[in-house]
Amino acid sequence: MTASALRSPESVPTARRLRIRLPTARPPSETGAPAYTLDRPIAGLRVGLRHEGSWRSWMLIVEEWQGFLRRDGAAPVVVQTGERTAAEGERTRALVRSWAESVDCGISGLGTCGSCTSWSVHDAVTLEKQGRPAIVAVTEEFAQHAHNMANHLGHKNLKVLVLPYPLEARPEDELRTIAREFYPKFLAQLGATK
């Protein structure tokens, strides 16, 4: 190729405008969305319990809490979420919206890794958007992530129930003890009484 061919108009690319975007999110609201409380007994209410089907520890706690809720006169409504992408993701989002509309209050869990914490917070926010008292359950290691995620979703006042970490490797009898220990804390965060 000759020097003149390098400078010919056909070989010079046309100038394009490049737009650079800042890779940062909007700052969260100073006030945040409202957080709701029951301020009434738990009896007679439909209480949502959300899990992903992934964490044996949380599924056992949910199972225990179902029994406690029935004992206290409430009706537990359990939902197991699925995948979060493609067609299955659309079905999961619709399932969570339907669940949130069908309960009086609820808890979404378990946040014990990055993505499961994010989706647990997301689903608890879905409850709050319905005007329902909502809690997200996370382990100690992921509590800060849950607070950050809720804040960036505009729900900085989302209630977070912090469970011990690690939770998953504990024996069943220890998990049942944790379920009994944290059930009153769950009710207190909802603003419910037995």
C-alpha positions in Angstrom: 0.0 0.0 0.0 1.3 3.4 -0.9 1.5 6.5 1.3 -1.1 8.2 -0.9 -3.5 5.3 -0.4 -3.3 5.6 3.3 -4.4 9.2 3.1 -7.1 8.8 0.5 -10.6 9.7 1.7 -11.8 6.1 1.2 -9.3 4.8 3.7 -9.9 7.4 6.4 -12.7 6.3 8.9 -15.4 8.8 9.4 -15.5 10.5 12.8 -18.0 9.1 15.2 -19.2 10.6 18.4 -18.5 8.4 21.4 -20.8 8.9 24.4 -19.3 7.9 27.7 -21.7 7.1 30.6 -20.8 7.0 34.2 -21.0 3.5 35.6 -22.7 4.7 38.8 -26.2 4.4 40.1 -28.5 7.3 41.0 -28.0 8.2 44.6 -30.7 6.6 46.9 -33.5 8.7 48.3 -32.7 10.5 51.5 -36.0 9.3 53.1 -36.5 6.0 51.5 -39.8 4.2 50.9 -42.0 3.6 53.9 -41.6 0.5 55.9 -44.8 -1.0 57.4 -45.6 -2.7 60.7 -48.6 -4.8 61.7 -49.3 -3.3 65.1 -51.7 -6.2 65.8 -51.7 -9.9 66.8 -50.5 -12.4 64.2 -53.6 -14.5 64.6 -55.9 -14.4 61.5 -53.1 -13.1 59.2 -51.7 -14.7 56.0 -47.9 -14.7 56.6 -45.6 -15.1 53.6 -42.4 -17.2 53.9 -40.2 -17.1 50.8 -37.3 -19.4 50.0 -35.3 -20.4 46.9 -35.1 -24.1 47.6 -31.3 -23.9 47.8 -30.5 -23.6 51.5 -31.4 -26.6 53.6 -30.9 -24.4 56.8 -33.5 -21.8 55.7 -36.0 -24.4 54.4 -35.8 -26.1 57.9 -36.4 -22.7 59.6 -39.3 -22.0 57.3 -40.7 -25.4 58.1 -40.4 -24.7 61.9 -42.0 -21.3 61.5 -44.9 -22.7 59.6 -45.8 -24.8 62.7 -45.3 -21.8 65.0 -47.5 -19.6 62.9 -50.3 -22.2 62.8 -50.0 -22.6 66.5 -50.4 -18.8 66.9 -53.5 -18.7 64.6 -51.8 -17.4 61.4 -51.9 -19.0 58.0 -48.4 -19.5 56.5 -48.1 -19.0 52.7 -44.8 -20.4 51.4 -43.4 -19.6 48.0 -40.4 -21.2 46.4 -38.8 -19.0 43.8 -37.1 -20.2 40.6 -34.5 -19.0 38.2 -34.2 -15.3 37.5 -33.4 -15.1 33.8 -35.2 -15.6 30.6 -38.7 -17.1 30.6 -38.2 -18.8 34.0 -37.3 -15.4 35.4 -40.5 -13.9 34.1 -42.5 -16.7 35.8 -40.6 -16.2 39.0 -41.2 -12.5 39.1 -44.9 -13.1 38.4 -45.0 -15.7 41.1 -43.4 -13.3 43.7 -45.8 -10.5 42.7 -48.8 -12.8 43.1 -47.5 -14.1 46.5 -46.9 -10.5 47.7 -50.5 -9.6 46.8 -51.9 -12.7 48.6 -50.3 -12.1 52.1 -50.6 -9.6 54.9 -46.9 -9.6 55.7 -43.8 -11.7 55.0 -40.2 -12.6 55.1 -37.9 -13.3 52.2 -34.7 -15.3 52.6 -32.1 -16.5 52.7 -29.3 -14.1 52.1 -26.2 -16.1 52.6 -24.3 -15.4 49.4 -24.2 -12.4 47.1 -26.9 -13.2 44.5 -29.3 -14.9 47.0 -29.0 -11.9 49.2 -29.8 -9.5 46.3 -32.8 -11.5 45.3 -34.0 -12.0 48.8 -33.9 -8.2 49.3 -35.6 -7.7 45.9 -38.5 -9.9 46.8 -38.9 -8.3 50.3 -39.1 -4.9 48.5 -41.8 -6.4 46.3 -43.8 -7.0 49.5 -43.2 -3.5 50.7 -44.3 -2.1 47.4 -47.7 -3.8 48.1 -47.9 -1.9 51.4 -47.1 -5.1 53.4 -44.7 -5.3 56.4 -41.7 -7.0 55.0 -38.4 -8.5 56.3 -35.4 -9.9 54.6 -33.6 -12.7 56.4 -29.8 -12.8 55.9 -26.8 -14.2 57.7 -24.3 -12.0 59.6 -21.8 -12.1 56.7 -24.3 -10.6 54.3 -26.1 -8.1 56.5 -24.2 -5.1 55.1 -24.9 -6.2 51.5 -28.6 -6.5 52.3 -28.7 -3.0 53.8 -26.8 -1.6 50.8 -29.1 -3.3 48.3 -32.2 -2.2 50.1 -30.9 1.4 50.2 -30.1 1.4 46.5 -33.6 0.1 45.7 -35.0 3.0 47.6 -36.0 1.0 50.7 -33.4 1.9 53.2 -35.8 1.2 56.1 -36.4 -2.4 55.0 -36.3 -4.6 58.1 -33.4 -7.1 58.2 -33.4 -10.2 60.4 -29.8 -11.2 60.9 -29.2 -14.9 61.5 -25.9 -16.5 62.6 -23.2 -17.3 60.0 -22.4 -19.8 58.8 -25.8 -21.3 58.9 -25.9 -24.0 56.3 -23.4 -26.4 57.8 -25.0 -26.6 61.2 -26.7 -29.8 62.4 -30.5 -30.0 62.3 -31.0 -29.8 66.0 -29.0 -26.6 66.2 -31.0 -25.1 63.3 -34.3 -25.9 65.0 -33.0 -24.1 68.1 -32.1 -21.1 66.0 -35.6 -21.2 64.5 -37.1 -21.2 68.0 -34.8 -18.4 69.1 -35.4 -16.1 66.1 -39.2 -16.6 65.7 -40.0 -14.0 68.4 -37.6 -11.6 66.8 -39.3 -12.2 63.4 -42.7 -11.4 65.0 -41.3 -8.3 66.7 -39.8 -6.9 63.5 -43.2 -7.4 61.8 -44.8 -5.5 64.7 -46.9 -8.5 65.5 -47.9 -10.0 68.8 -48.8 -13.6 69.5 
